[in-house]
Amino acid sequence: MRVGKKLWIQTPAKIFSVWGLITRPSKAYVNSIINEIRLLTLDEMENLFPDCKIIREKFFFFTKSYIAVRK
């Protein structure tokens, strides 16, 4: 953050994918993937990027991802 003036960083907020809807993976497989991933919360994004605007990307009523933007 110190070198560049502008930034755009996106991170997923929910575990949801079109692939999951199409292939219908087993519950054991989904659990193994979930145990390897820890998604950032909105508070964590705000703490990591205090001088940025945090945008919530929505899919219907759900927050799909968080985007930190500094212009």
C-alpha positions in Angstrom: 0.0 0.0 0.0 3.0 2.4 0.5 4.3 2.2 -3.0 1.2 2.5 -5.2 -1.3 5.3 -5.1 -4.2 3.4 -6.5 -5.4 -0.1 -5.6 -8.2 -2.5 -6.3 -8.4 -5.7 -4.2 -11.3 -8.2 -4.2 -11.9 -11.1 -1.9 -14.9 -13.5 -1.7 -17.3 -13.1 1.1 -19.4 -16.3 0.7 -18.6 -19.8 -0.3 -20.9 -20.0 -3.4 -20.1 -21.0 -7.0 -21.9 -21.9 -10.2 -19.6 -24.9 -10.3 -21.1 -26.1 -7.0 -24.7 -25.8 -8.3 -23.9 -27.7 -11.6 -21.7 -30.5 -10.3 -23.2 -31.0 -6.9 -20.1 -32.2 -5.1 -20.4 -34.5 -2.1 -20.8 -33.1 1.4 -17.4 -34.6 2.4 -15.7 -32.9 -0.5 -17.3 -29.5 0.3 -16.3 -29.9 3.9 -12.7 -30.6 3.0 -12.6 -27.5 0.9 -14.3 -25.3 3.5 -11.8 -26.5 6.2 -8.9 -25.2 4.1 -10.3 -21.7 3.5 -10.9 -18.8 5.8 -12.7 -15.9 4.2 -12.1 -12.3 5.4 -14.9 -10.5 7.1 -16.0 -6.9 6.3 -14.3 -5.7 9.6 -11.0 -7.5 8.6 -11.1 -5.8 5.2 -11.7 -2.4 6.8 -8.8 -3.0 9.2 -6.4 -4.2 6.4 -7.2 -1.3 4.1 -8.1 1.6 6.4 -7.7 4.3 3.8 -9.8 2.5 1.1 -13.4 2.5 0.3 -14.9 -1.0 0.8 -17.5 -2.0 -1.7 -19.9 -4.9 -1.3 -20.5 -6.8 -4.5 -23.9 -8.3 -4.3 -25.6 -11.3 -5.9 -29.3 -10.9 -5.3 -29.5 -10.1 -1.6 -26.2 -11.7 -0.6 -22.8 -10.1 -0.4 -20.7 -12.0 -2.8 -17.4 -10.3 -2.3 -15.6 -7.3 -0.8 -13.6 -4.9 -2.9 -11.1 -2.4 -1.4 -10.6 0.6 -3.7 -8.3 3.6 -3.5 -8.3 6.1 -6.3 
